[in-house]
Amino acid sequence: MAKSPPCWAARPCLGSGRCWRGAGYSWGSSLLRTGSWLGLAALPLHPFPPLGDHFHGALEGPIQLIPPFRARWGLQSCHPKLCKLSKQLDLLQGHLRRRREALPGGKEKQLGAAGGISATQSGWGRDSVPIAGVSGQLYGEMPGDRTLRLQHGNRIEALCVLGTCISADVYGAAPAGAVSFSVKHTEGVSVEVRCQSPAEVGPAPGSGTRWPLDKGTVLRFSMSRASTEVNDNKVTVSFYAEGGQPINQAGVFLTGIGISLDVDADRDGVVEKNSPYKASWTWGPEGHGAILLVSCDKENPFTVASDCDDERVFSREDLLDMSRMVLRTEGPQRLPRGYEIILYIPVSEADTVGVFYVQNPFFGQRYVQVLGRRKLYHMVQYTGGAAELDFFVEGLRFPDDTFPGLVSIHVSLLETLAEGIPHAPIFTDTVVFRVAPWIMTPNTLAPVNVFVCSMKDNYLFIKEIKNLVNKAGCELKVCFGYINRGDRWMQDEIEFGYTHAPHKSFPVVLDSPQDGGLERYPIKDLLGPDFGYVSREPLFEAITSLDSFGNLEVSPPVTVAGKEYPLGRILIGSSFPTSAGRRMTRVVRDFLCAQQVQAPVELYSDWLAVGHVDEFVTFVPTSDKKRFRMLMASPAACYKLFREKQKEGQGEATMFKGYSGTDTKRVTINKVLSNNILMQQNQYVQRCIDWNRDVLKKELGLMEEDIIDLPALFKLDKQGKAVPYFPNMVTMIVLAKDLGIPKPFGPIMGGECCLERQTRCLLEPLGLRCRFLEDVSSYHGRLGEVRCGTNVQRRPFAFKWWHVTP
């Protein structure tokens, strides 16, 4: 593979600065001919689209690393020879993508003095530096640079894409005996001459300025204005012998064409033309890059699948979920014969993105899928003049362990030399999208809807929940028996979240792999227009109770050791680090991690019989600087309260008055405190909770004053797993300032439960309103509480997730 001529042209790095000073390799022109080597007909090969992160090089500009070449081929099928070659081409992952610089045209003229040309002559503008050939230095090339082989005695035809540069080896095209050359060009073309020797050849009488013809002499030309007719510009090279006698000429007729694939790269809702940021994606407030929504809702009520599983668009409402992509072209009324424009996606991303385009716009607009799972490329119809073709792009899947969330779409200009000869790309433009993540909503966000299942034994509970919901100013949604099929655990079946792009946001429900009677509920009753659905189910792993979404919680926004988590952090329960107990299934954990914006924290919950994190931790909103408090179940706090009451002479205060559970024997404070087995069991439980307390303090950046201990007691079952001794108040429903707390049935003193009084004293000074709900017969007796039987859809964050720095 040959190096470029050792000549360096100093120039400023403008815009995004994606050019590397000192990179002198020209790999692209060799690699792009591989289609003909393999005998592959009309395959859209891709010349290194600019993907990857920026790294600063040792010279001047940033270096941009390119993902493996294999993913860049937009092929309808995987050719065996191509697959083999693509593995080798993966090694070229570090190939550099340089910045596109548009060269404005000059008037027809002879080029300047030997060895150099001024910035004005070359069309660089006032911010540019005059170029000069310096022996032993290298020069960078513009993105989309391609090599054109001149032929003395002939004039060839070529397309020149605006903003790119064509390089021609003048020395290799010279006839025998030529020692110098001159160049003429029309005013629509800008020309540079690069050579090794700075020596000047004196102008011969009547022939104008001459350039020395040395090995490595390169002619570079570009166009800044689109052509109105085919071949309306030209460049002519004249060759001279010793003494100045003309020998022969070589020329090229040029047609200028503008091609730009554009997206909303700065996330302001406007699709800018040729944004320098369209082919990369960065996080943070100053980041850039286009965003896609997964079309996981369902606009058409007569289809079974969500929109992302349907290759048809039934209404314009479908398009509102999609991101707009514009292909802008400019040029003559027709392309020269042998040229085509193709839009395509890599094979590796075929199941992640879908692209739609209007068909028959004058006979009732019908949008058809032109790129997607079953179609990897689309031949674009060139319309001539200045044109804009609108495409609509949707995500087909959320990020997960096999899909980082980035998708690329490319447009290439293809050229063929003759009929029957395969096409080869001469220009490629690329845009990059990131698929918007699925985002959970913490208790601190305002509630919108509360969901509960209607059962034969929870009529009074639903009545109490309805009163609470009315006070909180949200709406109650009841799932009746013909849908829930006897399943009351609404929290365990689904988790509400949302997805968000600059142009739209809508709620998305995540379906648990733990299926019960509510298995069809999210699809039948929730999935619909602007309400999405997503699920993750393991293929081979066994499902446990830890896969229910009572074991899925999210904290409010936190700052940990200077790092901000403006969307909070996801909490999931798991087994103790040194044990081989139950864990949430890997496919769900990988899905949550892949969203990147709410970095999960794994807690220890396997000590519980049900094993859910919501049994020992929750969050409530406050109006102070911290904005929230973390509530934790605490046997130690309960024993402390009972001992205080015992000292006050209340040891015979009776628990469980009005309790409708099976165990109604008289239980007093004295009996609880004298039960050594119960005390030892709760010491073990407290140590398990304290383990999680330390993890949460570290991972959420909390201090002791940010944590409130609610009295709780547990007992161990026959398997050594903990279950609540009385209704667990931590497992509450939080509706802004209104809390629906399981009624604990604690010791009665002065007509009031001391556990309820203690909880009010802890929470009401924070501006919270406590309402205790009787859930024993409906939920507690089945090892659940108020939160387990309800679910809350909340308003999304006002914060824009793309401002996060993962």
Salt bridges, closest charged atoms under 4 A:
GLU60 OE1 - ARG21 NE 3.41
ASP90 OD2 - ARG70 NH2 2.37
GLU101 OE1 - ARG11 NH1 3.13
ASP145 OD2 - ARG220 NH1 3.17
GLU192 OE1 - ARG11 NH2 3.86
GLU192 OE1 - ARG194 NH2 3.05
GLU192 OE1 - ARG220 NE 3.48
ASP262 OD1 - LYS278 NZ 3.37
ASP262 OD2 - ARG328 NH1 2.67
ASP309 OD1 - ARG373 NH2 3.99
ASP310 OD1 - ARG312 NE 3.04
GLU311 OE1 - ARG374 NH2 2.85
ASP321 OD1 - LYS504 NZ 2.45
GLU340 OE1 - HIS423 NE2 3.60
GLU349 OE2 - ARG72 NH2 3.75
ASP351 OD2 - ARG397 NH1 2.90
GLU388 OE2 - ARG328 NE 2.94
ASP390 OD1 - ARG324 NH2 3.16
ASP400 OD2 - ARG397 NH2 2.93
ASP400 OD2 - ARG536 NH2 3.66
ASP429 OD1 - ARG100 NH2 3.88
ASP429 OD2 - LYS278 NZ 2.53
ASP457 OD1 - ARG488 NH1 2.99
ASP457 OD2 - ARG782 NH1 3.39
GLU475 OE2 - LYS477 NZ 3.43
ASP492 OD1 - HIS612 ND1 3.65
ASP530 OD1 - LYS504 NZ 2.53
GLU553 OE2 - ARG787 NH2 3.47
ASP590 OD2 - ARG586 NE 3.44
GLU602 OE2 - ARG583 NH2 2.63
ASP606 OD1 - ARG582 NE 2.54
ASP606 OD2 - LYS721 NZ 3.49
ASP614 OD2 - ARG787 NH1 2.77
ASP624 OD2 - ARG629 NH2 2.53
GLU648 OE1 - LYS645 NZ 3.64
GLU652 OE1 - ARG666 NH1 3.45
GLU699 OE1 - ARG569 NH1 2.95
GLU704 OE1 - ARG693 NH2 2.94
GLU704 OE2 - LYS697 NZ 2.89
ASP706 OD2 - LYS626 NZ 3.67
ASP709 OD1 - ARG693 NH1 2.84
ASP738 OD1 - ARG769 NE 2.87
GLU752 OE1 - ARG757 NE 3.21
GLU756 OE2 - LYS743 NZ 2.85
GLU764 OE2 - ARG760 NH1 3.30
GLU785 OE2 - HIS780 ND1 2.84
